[in-house]
Structures are given as structure tokens and as C-alpha cells.
């Protein structure tokens, strides 16, 4: 399917990507894309100069972190379609048409799935395992399988971006985008893309530190998207803690040792845990009711309002 490339903005967040950014930009220029925006996180190498020489429009972000860079870039893009990818050379410009075509067919967002077609050595075993576990957690917490929630290769309509309330400052931004897309009921397509090994540049993502932050983000954002999961996990943990203390109290009682304060704490933990779980059920029912009202309002709106 042919589409107007002048309606597309290629968005590339960078930080010290001098080794690869020139090649990435030139590949898109060669394919006929004229609107290429590099949003730079105050690189200390020649990333900005190299990107400009290759044909990109370069802006320096005011804040810090990948999330801030993407949020700032979204605010200045005028084109109706956005293709976002990292500037480290791991994604291929040849997949651009595959990523963009679904938008012109009515989809709101396209996610490039790296996990099914990754070059050998592109992922360490730890990173690959971590990605699969995070995707599974997302599926459980948000009731939607997006295959690769951490993918940096994404395409959006500008309207889809305007529906999102993005706040994450760091590498959790892809997770937040995925959550916001699901929350707003956007039409999302997942397509397989090539994912290459980093050509000599060091990764800026810390598997342990950033992994914990991503897990926390998935759980925290479930509060408004899947309250049954959010409060259910909290209630289950609290009740389980009460059961464990109760087992200890029971074993001690069998030895004729009383722990009155601990017994009271056990009862409180179990009761509070059950109450939190029930609050999750009520919140979930309210959320379903709210979504039904919104759907009815949208269905009853006139198609051509004057």
C-alpha cells in the first residue's frame, strides 16, 4: 500500500549515538522520508552534528531521560503519523513501511515485535528471559497480550498520542505507552521486525535496576486499568502474611506459649487483606460500569456533528 511519506514524522530519541545515528537517518532519507526529528538527551559526543549533517532536524530535550525526550517530542510534532525508533542501529528502516501501513488502514498504533526475529546475539539470555517475563506480567495485569511491550519501534497516529497521559521519565515510557493504549481501547497491531546486535555502542539500560522500575510501573498503572489485579495482589499478600503469622501463633500455642499481640495482628492482617480484595472487586465493577457508559455515549454521538 502506498502512502504519503510527507505525512510521517520519523522520531529518533538519542543519547551519545554518534556511531550509528548518521546511518539511521540516511537510510530514512534514502527511502523518501523528509520529516526526521532527532530529540537528543544532551549527548557529549558528536551525535547532534552527525544527525544534522545526515539530514535530520535536531532538538535538544530540556529534561532528562528517554521518557522526557519522547514526551517533549510528541508536543512539537505536527505530522498526523509518527514512526518512533531508537538511534542505536538495532532497528531497520526497511521495516518502516510494514510499521506504517496499518495506520493508514485504521489502526491507532503499531508495535514492532523484536522477540520473534532477533539477530543471534542481539539479546543475552537474561535479557530475553526478562522480556518474556515482563510481557507475561503485562498480559496478566492489563488483560492484553502485546507480545513486546518494551519495543522501541512503534508507529502512532497523532490522535492516539493525544489520548495518552504520559508521565514516565525513563525507560518505563514504552510500558506506560502500552498501558495507555490499552486503557484507551486503541486498535493495536503487532508486526514482527528485525532486531540487530548493537554495533559497538553500550546499552544504557540496566537489566536489574530498570527491570525493577518497569515491573513497578506495570503494577502501579494497573490501579486504573485493572483494579482487581492491583488490589487483589495487595490483599492476597496481606492475608498471606496474616496466615503465616497465624501458623506461627498456632505452633506456639500447641507448645502452651501464648502470643496475644501477635494473635491480634494475625486477625487484623487477614481481615484487612480480605477487605482490600473486596475493594478491588468493587473497583473492578465500577470500572466496567464506567467503560459501558463511555461506550454508550460514543455509540449515541452523531456521526457528523455540526
C-alpha positions, -999 to +999 in steps of 0.1 A: +000+000+000+014+034-010+010+063+014+022+099+017+055+099+034+053+137+039+026+129+065+050+109+085+075+121+112+104+098+120+111+103+157+145+092+170+155+098+206+193+097+211+220+099+237+256+095+226+247+076+194+273+092+171+285+058+158+251+049+144+228+079+141+242+091+107+235+057+091+200+055+106+190+090+094+205+085+059+185+052+055+152+070+061+163+099+038+171+074+011+136+059+015+120+093+009+111+105+044+117+142+047+105+148+083+131+133+106+132+146+141+161+136+164+154+145+200+188+145+218+194+140+255+224+163+257+249+140+241+286+146+249+298+132+216+291+143+180+255+129+178+239+162+172+263+173+144+262+139+127+224+138+128+221+173+112+247+165+086+227+134+076+196+154+071+177+153+104+161+182+123+177+180+158+162+193+191+178+190+225+154+179+252+151+201+283+146+173+308+165+141+314+156+106+304+142+088+274+106+093+286+110+130+289+126+131+254+096+113+238+070+134+257+087+166+246+089+154+210+053+145+209+043+180+218+061+196+188+053+171+160+027+183+135+026+153+111-005+131+115+016+099+117+047+092+138+073+064+135+095+061+166+127+041+168+160+041+187+190+056+172+214+028+181+211+010+148+193-021+162+161-014+141+159-014+103+145+014+082+134-013+057+106-022+082+092+013+081+065+006+055+054-025+074+051-005+105+032+024+090+008+007+066-016-004+094-021+032+105-034+041+070-058+011+073-073+024+105-051+012+134-041+036+161-007+021+170+017-005+157+043-023+178+074-038+163+079-072+178+117-078+183+114-111+200+104-133+171+130-122+146+160-111+166+195-115+152+217-140+171+234-123+199+210-093+199+197-104+233+215-120+262+197-150+278+190-128+308+175-100+287+154-124+266+141-141+297+134-108+313+114-095+283+093-126+282+085-124+319+076-087+317+053-094+287+036-122+307+032-099+337+017-072+315-007-097+300-019-108+334-021-072+349-037-055+319-055-083+301-039-077+268-011-096+250+010-070+231+039-095+226+067-069+231+058-041+254+094-028+256+099-024+219+113+009+209+100+006+173+064+020+173+041+038+149+012+060+161-014+084+148-012+118+164-047+113+177-036+082+195-008+102+211-032+129+222-053+103+240-024+093+262-014+109+295+023+102+296+044+110+326+072+084+329+107+100+326+129+070+319+129+036+301+095+029+316+080+051+289+073+022+265+055+004+293+034+034+300+026+039+263+014+003+262-008+007+293-023+040+280-031+023+246-049-005+263-067+019+287-080+040+258-091+010+239-069+018+209-066-005+179-031-020+181-014-042+156+018-061+164+042-068+135+075-087+135+106-066+129+143-073+126+164-066+156+201-064+152+230-065+177+242-031+189+271-021+166+297-014+193+276+011+214+270+003+251+234-002+262+221+025+286+195+001+302+204-017+334+186-051+334+182-052+372+176-016+381+154-007+351+137-041+352+125-034+387+113+000+377+094-015+348+077-042+370+067-014+394+053+006+366+032-023+353+018-029+387+013+007+396-006+016+364-029-014+369-046+006+396-067+024+370-067-002+342-072-034+362-080-026+399-089-063+406-053-072+399-038-042+417-059-045+449-061-083+447-024-087+448-022-063+477-049-081+496-035-115+488-001-105+501-016-090+533-037-121+540-009-144+533+013-126+558-015-130+583-018-167+576+020-171+581+019-153+615-012-174+623+007-206+617+035-194+640+009-185+667-008-219+664+025-238+666+035-218+697+000-223+713+005-261+709+036-257+730+015-238+755+030-204+747+006-176+742+013-146+718-018-124+724-005-093+705+007-114+676-027-132+675-045-098+673-021-088+645-028-121+626-066-114+627-061-078+616-039-088+587-063-114+574-093-092+578-076-062+562-064-084+533-099-096+527-112-061+528-086-049+503-095-078+480-132-069+482-124-032+475-106-045+443-138-063+433-159-032+438-134-010+419-134-035+391-172-035+388-172+003+389-146+004+361-167-020+339-197+002+345-178+033+336-165+018+304-200+007+294-213+043+299-184+057+278-191+031+251-228+040+251-220+077+249-197+072+219-223+050+201-250+076+206-229+105+194-240+119+160-216+108+133-214+143+117-219+168+145-224+204+134 
